Amino acid sequence: MIKLHKKIYDEKEVRSQFPIFNSGNLVYLDSAASSQKPFFVIKSINEVYSKHYANIHRGVYKLSQEATDMYEDARETVKEFINAGSVKEIIFVRGATEAINLVTSTVADINLEEGDEIILSRLEHHSNIVPWQIAAKKHKAVIKIAESDENGDVSFESVFKNVTSKTKFISITHISNAIGSIIPVKEICKEAKSRGIFTLIDGCQAAPLLEIDVQDMGCDFYVFSGHKTYGPSGIGVLYGKEDILSEAPPYQGGGDMIDKVTFENTTYAGLPSKFEAGTPNIVGAIGLGRALQWMKEIGMNNIYDHSKKVISEGVNILKNIKGLKIIGEPSKRGGVISFIYKDIHSHDLGTLLNTYNIAVRTGHHCAQPTMERYNVSSTVRASVGYYNNKDDFESLAEGILKVSKVFENV
């Protein structure tokens, strides 16, 4: 594993590592959708394409071997980042959405039977709802919902009051992308394991923020996307327990996932190759590995403590704005604040904030059942990365008041 030139702990120095902030006065509060990229990651991508690029696993020449080594080193980095037991348990995919679809199309496909139950939470992203709906319809299974409370918390009890002898899968987010609730996934996975229930954790919002230990957590599957962890888009990770993935059929057919092919029969490669058909996103995987190294160098505890501080400051600043309502007050909050303001539609507010160079996300955040639970159709969402600070929320507050004056004059 390569090392950064020096460890970066100072917040201002970290911000300077991101080229997008080196000019202008951008206030970027949309890291829950995609984080910005540090120069370290951008440089590594450029270097691979400039000096080391070739297709992997197939070439006997030096360039191909270099690219193969870098790709597999990235897999080792992911393994270490989430403390998986083996690199065989790390599957590179296009993103968390594909990872969940892979599980529902393979593992769920051979384990679900008519009448079986799948438990999701009210706070799921559509990517952790729709694939399960497809699987449930195919196998005549039943989806049950663990409800969130008024504050936006999903408790251990709300999950397990839905569990019966028919429960086969629990698939739940680690941190809500819409309102920021942190779910007690370790406790849920431990109890599920004792009952023989498969667990899948959507870690898209947690992987950039928390120290992840899948062995300690006890989940069967954990998924996250590179573009939210300061890495490239088009790359993601499926962690799956080796014994479970070994029994599952391939997700796609093609090159690299085969052992031997004839027109009469095909045998498949072992893990992780069995689930990585075709030429993968080589540079994306390497860039993701570099991003995870960057995060580890800072320290995940430092990242979480910083986010907790900035989000707390942001909540206090926004609460002081008359007419603004924060949606969800979870007991433990990730890097997300969702809110509505007066009777101004979230899209209008976001569009006008953009004129002040403030970037926020507006809409239902691919979480329409969450919006329904809290009686809103859409919200403005401000979410943070390690480059954000209190000043960004003060700028957001100033921008909101400026927008309010615009509407008063209409």
C-alpha positions as CSV (number, residue, x, y, z in Angstrom):
1,M,0.0,0.0,0.0
2,I,1.4,3.4,-0.9
3,K,1.5,6.2,1.7
4,L,0.6,9.8,1.4
5,H,3.5,12.2,1.6
6,K,2.3,13.2,5.1
7,K,-0.7,12.7,7.3
8,I,-3.3,15.4,7.0
9,Y,-5.2,16.4,10.1
10,D,-5.7,20.1,9.9
11,E,-9.1,20.9,8.4
12,K,-8.0,23.9,6.3
13,E,-5.1,21.8,4.9
14,V,-7.5,19.0,4.0
15,R,-9.8,21.5,2.2
16,S,-6.8,22.7,0.2
17,Q,-6.3,19.1,-1.1
18,F,-9.5,19.5,-3.2
19,P,-8.8,21.4,-6.4
20,I,-12.5,22.4,-6.8
21,F,-12.2,24.6,-3.7
22,N,-8.9,26.3,-4.8
23,S,-10.7,29.1,-6.7
24,G,-14.0,30.8,-6.2
25,N,-16.3,30.7,-3.2
26,L,-18.1,27.4,-3.7
27,V,-20.2,26.2,-0.8
28,Y,-20.7,22.5,-1.5
29,L,-23.2,20.8,0.7
30,D,-24.1,17.8,-1.4
31,S,-21.6,15.1,-0.4
32,A,-24.4,12.6,0.4
33,A,-25.0,12.6,-3.4
34,S,-21.3,12.6,-4.4
35,S,-18.2,13.8,-2.6
36,Q,-15.6,16.0,-4.1
37,K,-12.2,14.4,-5.0
38,P,-8.9,15.1,-3.4
39,F,-5.9,15.8,-5.6
40,F,-4.3,12.6,-4.4
41,V,-7.1,10.6,-6.0
42,I,-7.2,12.7,-9.2
43,K,-3.5,12.4,-9.6
44,S,-3.6,8.6,-9.2
45,I,-6.2,8.3,-11.9
46,N,-4.1,10.4,-14.3
47,E,-1.0,8.4,-13.5
48,V,-2.7,5.1,-14.2
49,Y,-4.0,6.2,-17.6
50,S,-0.7,7.9,-18.4
51,K,1.8,5.3,-17.2
52,H,0.3,2.0,-16.2
53,Y,-2.9,1.4,-18.2
54,A,-3.6,-2.0,-19.8
55,N,-6.2,-4.6,-19.5
56,I,-5.8,-6.9,-16.5
57,H,-5.6,-10.6,-15.6
58,R,-4.9,-11.5,-19.3
59,G,-1.6,-10.0,-20.3
60,V,1.8,-11.6,-19.9
61,Y,3.6,-8.3,-20.6
62,K,4.8,-5.8,-17.9
63,L,2.2,-3.1,-18.4
64,S,-0.7,-5.6,-17.9
65,Q,1.0,-7.1,-14.9
66,E,1.4,-3.7,-13.4
67,A,-2.2,-2.8,-13.9
68,T,-3.3,-6.2,-12.5
69,D,-1.2,-5.7,-9.4
70,M,-2.7,-2.2,-8.9
71,Y,-6.2,-3.4,-9.3
72,E,-5.8,-6.3,-6.9
73,D,-3.9,-4.0,-4.4
74,A,-7.1,-1.9,-4.5
75,R,-9.1,-5.0,-3.5
76,E,-6.7,-5.6,-0.6
77,T,-7.2,-1.9,0.4
78,V,-11.0,-2.4,0.5
79,K,-10.6,-5.6,2.5
80,E,-8.6,-3.7,5.1
81,F,-10.9,-0.7,5.1
82,I,-13.9,-2.7,6.1
83,N,-12.0,-5.5,7.8
84,A,-13.3,-8.3,5.6
85,G,-11.9,-11.8,6.2
86,S,-10.6,-12.3,2.7
87,V,-10.1,-10.5,-0.6
88,K,-12.4,-13.2,-2.0
89,E,-15.3,-11.4,-0.2
90,I,-14.7,-8.2,-2.1
91,I,-16.5,-7.8,-5.4
92,F,-16.0,-4.7,-7.5
93,V,-19.3,-3.5,-9.0
94,R,-20.5,-0.2,-10.6
95,G,-22.0,1.0,-7.3
96,A,-24.1,0.1,-4.4
97,T,-27.2,-0.2,-6.6
98,E,-25.6,-2.9,-8.7
99,A,-24.3,-4.6,-5.5
100,I,-27.8,-4.9,-4.1
101,N,-29.2,-6.1,-7.4
102,L,-26.4,-8.7,-7.5
103,V,-27.5,-10.1,-4.1
104,T,-31.2,-10.1,-5.0
105,S,-30.6,-11.8,-8.4
106,T,-28.3,-14.5,-7.0
107,V,-28.3,-15.2,-3.3
108,A,-32.0,-14.2,-2.8
109,D,-32.9,-16.0,-6.0
110,I,-31.8,-19.4,-4.6
111,N,-33.0,-18.8,-1.1
112,L,-36.4,-17.2,-1.4
113,E,-39.5,-19.3,-1.4
114,E,-43.2,-18.5,-1.6
115,G,-44.4,-16.9,1.6
116,D,-40.9,-15.9,2.8
117,E,-40.5,-12.4,4.3
118,I,-38.1,-9.6,3.6
119,I,-37.7,-6.8,6.1
120,L,-36.8,-3.3,4.9
121,S,-36.9,0.0,6.9
122,R,-39.0,3.1,6.2
123,L,-35.8,5.0,5.5
124,E,-34.5,3.0,2.6
125,H,-33.1,4.5,-0.6
126,H,-35.1,3.3,-3.7
127,S,-32.0,1.1,-4.6
128,N,-32.7,-0.9,-1.5
129,I,-36.4,-1.2,-2.2
130,V,-37.0,-1.8,-5.9
131,P,-34.6,-4.9,-6.3
132,W,-36.3,-6.5,-3.3
133,Q,-39.7,-5.8,-4.8
134,I,-38.6,-7.5,-8.0
135,A,-37.3,-10.5,-6.1
136,A,-40.4,-10.7,-3.9
137,K,-42.7,-10.6,-6.9
138,K,-40.7,-13.3,-8.7
139,H,-40.8,-15.7,-5.7
140,K,-44.2,-14.6,-4.2
141,A,-42.4,-13.4,-1.0
142,V,-43.7,-10.7,1.3
143,I,-42.0,-7.3,2.1
144,K,-42.5,-6.0,5.6
145,I,-41.5,-2.5,6.8
146,A,-39.8,-1.5,10.0
147,E,-41.2,1.9,10.7
148,S,-39.3,4.9,11.9
149,D,-40.5,7.0,14.8
150,E,-41.4,10.7,14.8
151,N,-37.7,11.6,15.3
152,G,-36.6,9.5,12.4
153,D,-35.1,6.6,14.3
154,V,-35.4,3.0,13.3
155,S,-35.0,0.9,16.5
156,F,-33.9,-2.6,17.0
157,E,-37.4,-3.3,18.3
158,S,-39.1,-1.9,15.2
159,V,-37.2,-4.3,13.1
160,F,-37.7,-7.4,15.1
161,K,-41.3,-7.0,15.9
162,N,-41.8,-7.8,12.2
163,V,-39.7,-11.0,12.3
164,T,-41.3,-14.4,12.1
165,S,-40.2,-17.9,11.3
166,K,-40.7,-16.9,7.6
167,T,-38.2,-14.0,7.7
168,K,-35.4,-14.7,5.2
169,F,-33.7,-11.4,4.7
170,I,-33.2,-8.1,6.5
171,S,-31.9,-5.4,4.2
172,I,-31.4,-2.0,5.9
173,T,-29.5,1.2,5.6
174,H,-26.7,2.0,7.9
175,I,-27.3,5.8,7.7
176,S,-30.4,7.3,6.0
177,N,-29.5,9.4,3.0
178,A,-32.6,11.5,3.4
179,I,-32.6,12.5,7.0
180,G,-29.3,11.2,8.4
181,S,-30.5,8.7,11.0
182,I,-27.8,6.2,12.1
183,I,-29.4,2.7,12.5
184,P,-28.2,0.2,15.1
185,V,-27.1,-2.3,12.5
186,K,-24.6,-4.2,14.7
187,E,-27.4,-5.2,17.1
188,I,-29.7,-6.0,14.3
189,C,-27.2,-8.2,12.5
190,K,-26.2,-10.1,15.7
191,E,-29.8,-11.0,16.5
192,A,-30.5,-11.9,12.8
193,K,-27.6,-14.2,12.7
194,S,-28.9,-16.0,15.8
195,R,-32.1,-16.6,14.0
196,G,-30.6,-17.7,10.7
197,I,-31.7,-14.6,8.8
198,F,-29.5,-13.1,6.0
199,T,-28.5,-9.4,6.5
200,L,-27.6,-6.8,3.9
201,I,-26.4,-3.3,5.0
202,D,-26.5,-0.3,2.7
203,G,-23.4,1.6,3.7
204,C,-23.4,4.3,1.2
205,Q,-23.6,7.1,3.7
206,A,-21.7,5.3,6.4
207,A,-18.6,4.3,4.6
208,P,-17.4,7.9,4.1
209,L,-18.1,8.7,7.8
210,L,-17.7,5.7,10.2
211,E,-15.1,3.1,10.8
212,I,-16.6,-0.1,9.3
213,D,-15.8,-3.5,10.6
214,V,-17.9,-6.1,8.8
215,Q,-16.7,-9.0,10.9
216,D,-17.5,-7.2,14.1
217,M,-20.9,-6.1,12.7
218,G,-21.7,-9.6,11.6
219,C,-23.5,-8.7,8.4
220,D,-23.7,-11.1,5.5
221,F,-23.4,-8.3,2.9
222,Y,-22.3,-4.7,3.0
223,V,-22.4,-2.3,0.0
224,F,-21.1,1.1,-0.7
225,S,-20.2,3.4,-3.7
226,G,-16.9,5.0,-4.6
227,H,-18.3,8.3,-5.6
228,K,-19.5,9.0,-2.1
229,T,-16.1,8.0,-0.5
230,Y,-14.0,10.7,-2.2
231,G,-13.4,8.3,-5.1
232,P,-14.4,8.0,-8.7
233,S,-18.0,7.3,-10.0
234,G,-18.9,4.1,-11.7
235,I,-17.2,1.9,-9.0
236,G,-18.5,0.3,-5.9
237,V,-18.1,-2.6,-3.5
238,L,-20.1,-5.6,-2.5
239,Y,-18.8,-7.4,0.5
240,G,-20.3,-10.8,1.0
241,K,-19.4,-13.7,3.2
242,E,-17.3,-16.2,1.2
243,D,-19.4,-19.3,2.0
244,I,-22.6,-17.5,0.9
245,L,-21.1,-16.1,-2.3
246,S,-19.5,-19.4,-3.2
247,E,-22.9,-21.1,-3.3
248,A,-24.6,-18.4,-5.4
249,P,-24.8,-18.6,-9.2
250,P,-23.0,-16.0,-11.3
251,Y,-24.7,-12.6,-11.8
252,Q,-23.5,-12.0,-15.4
253,G,-21.7,-14.2,-18.0
254,G,-18.6,-13.3,-20.0
255,G,-14.9,-13.0,-19.7
256,D,-12.9,-13.4,-16.5
257,M,-15.8,-15.2,-14.6
258,I,-15.2,-18.5,-16.4
259,D,-13.0,-21.5,-15.8
260,K,-13.6,-23.4,-19.0
261,V,-16.1,-22.7,-21.8
262,T,-17.3,-25.2,-24.5
263,F,-20.5,-25.0,-26.5
264,E,-21.8,-27.8,-24.4
265,N,-21.0,-26.5,-20.9
266,T,-19.2,-23.8,-18.9
267,T,-17.6,-24.0,-15.5
268,Y,-17.0,-20.8,-13.5
269,A,-14.1,-19.2,-11.8
270,G,-13.8,-18.9,-8.1
271,L,-14.3,-15.8,-6.0
272,P,-14.1,-12.9,-6.6
273,S,-13.8,-13.4,-10.4
274,K,-17.1,-15.3,-10.6
275,F,-19.0,-12.0,-10.1
276,E,-16.7,-9.7,-12.2
277,A,-17.7,-10.6,-15.8
278,G,-16.0,-8.6,-18.5
279,T,-13.4,-5.9,-18.4
280,P,-13.9,-4.1,-15.1
281,N,-13.6,-0.4,-14.2
282,I,-9.9,-0.9,-13.7
283,V,-9.0,2.8,-13.1
284,G,-12.1,3.3,-11.0
285,A,-11.1,0.5,-8.6
286,I,-7.6,1.8,-8.3
287,G,-8.9,5.3,-7.7
288,L,-11.3,4.0,-5.0
289,G,-8.4,2.3,-3.3
290,R,-6.5,5.6,-3.3
291,A,-9.5,7.4,-1.8
292,L,-9.9,4.8,1.0
293,Q,-6.1,5.2,1.7
294,W,-6.6,8.9,1.9
295,M,-9.4,8.5,4.4
296,K,-7.4,6.1,6.5
297,E,-4.5,8.5,6.6
298,I,-6.8,11.2,8.1
299,G,-8.4,8.7,10.4
300,M,-12.0,7.6,10.3
301,N,-12.5,8.8,13.9
302,N,-11.2,12.2,12.9
303,I,-13.6,12.3,10.0
304,Y,-16.6,11.3,12.1
305,D,-15.7,13.7,14.9
306,H,-15.4,16.6,12.4
307,S,-18.7,15.7,10.7
308,K,-20.5,15.5,14.0
309,K,-19.2,18.9,15.0
310,V,-20.1,20.6,11.7
311,I,-23.5,19.0,11.5
312,S,-24.3,20.0,15.1
313,E,-23.3,23.6,14.3
314,G,-25.3,23.4,11.1
315,V,-28.4,22.2,13.0
316,N,-28.1,25.1,15.5
317,I,-27.6,27.7,12.7
318,L,-30.6,26.4,10.7
319,K,-32.9,26.1,13.7
320,N,-32.5,29.9,14.3
321,I,-34.0,30.7,10.9
322,K,-37.6,31.6,11.4
323,G,-39.9,29.6,9.1
324,L,-37.4,26.7,8.7
325,K,-38.3,23.2,9.8
326,I,-35.7,20.4,10.0
327,I,-37.2,17.1,9.0
328,G,-36.1,14.4,11.4
329,E,-34.3,14.7,14.8
330,P,-32.7,11.3,15.1
331,S,-30.8,10.4,18.3
332,K,-27.7,9.7,16.2
333,R,-27.2,11.7,13.0
334,G,-24.9,11.2,10.1
335,G,-23.7,14.0,7.8
336,V,-27.2,15.0,6.6
337,I,-29.7,17.7,7.4
338,S,-33.0,17.8,5.6
339,F,-35.3,20.8,5.9
340,I,-38.2,22.8,4.4
341,Y,-38.5,26.6,4.5
342,K,-41.8,28.5,4.7
343,D,-43.9,27.7,1.7
344,I,-41.1,27.9,-0.8
345,H,-40.7,24.7,-2.8
346,S,-37.5,23.0,-2.3
347,H,-36.6,23.1,-6.0
348,D,-37.1,26.9,-6.1
349,L,-35.0,27.3,-2.9
350,G,-32.2,25.2,-4.3
351,T,-32.3,26.9,-7.7
352,L,-32.0,30.4,-6.1
353,L,-29.3,29.3,-3.6
354,N,-27.3,28.2,-6.7
355,T,-27.2,31.9,-7.7
356,Y,-25.1,32.5,-4.6
357,N,-22.8,29.5,-5.4
358,I,-24.4,27.3,-2.8
359,A,-24.9,23.7,-3.9
360,V,-27.6,21.7,-2.0
361,R,-29.7,18.7,-3.1
362,T,-33.5,19.1,-3.5
363,G,-36.3,16.6,-4.0
364,H,-37.3,13.3,-2.5
365,H,-33.7,12.0,-2.5
366,C,-34.7,8.7,-3.9
367,A,-36.5,8.0,-0.7
368,Q,-40.2,8.7,-1.4
369,P,-41.4,6.4,1.4
370,T,-39.4,8.5,3.9
371,M,-40.9,11.7,2.5
372,E,-44.4,10.2,2.9
373,R,-43.7,9.2,6.5
374,Y,-43.0,12.9,7.4
375,N,-45.7,14.3,5.2
376,V,-43.5,16.2,2.8
377,S,-43.1,15.7,-0.9
378,S,-39.5,17.0,-1.0
379,T,-36.9,18.7,1.1
380,V,-33.7,20.7,0.8
381,R,-30.8,18.5,1.9
382,A,-27.5,19.8,3.2
383,S,-24.8,17.2,3.6
384,V,-21.2,17.4,4.5
385,G,-17.7,16.0,3.7
386,Y,-14.5,16.5,5.5
387,Y,-13.9,19.7,3.6
388,N,-17.0,21.5,5.1
389,N,-17.1,23.7,8.2
390,K,-19.3,26.0,10.1
391,D,-18.7,28.8,7.6
392,D,-20.6,26.8,4.9
393,F,-23.7,26.7,7.1
394,E,-23.5,30.3,7.9
395,S,-23.3,31.0,4.1
396,L,-26.3,28.7,3.6
397,A,-28.3,30.6,6.3
398,E,-27.4,33.9,4.6
399,G,-28.4,32.5,1.3
400,I,-31.8,31.3,2.6
401,L,-32.5,34.8,4.0
402,K,-31.6,36.4,0.7
403,V,-34.0,34.0,-1.1
404,S,-36.7,34.8,1.4
405,K,-36.4,38.5,0.5
406,V,-36.6,37.6,-3.2
407,F,-40.0,36.0,-2.6
408,E,-41.2,38.8,-0.4
409,N,-40.6,41.2,-3.3
410,V,-42.4,39.1,-5.9
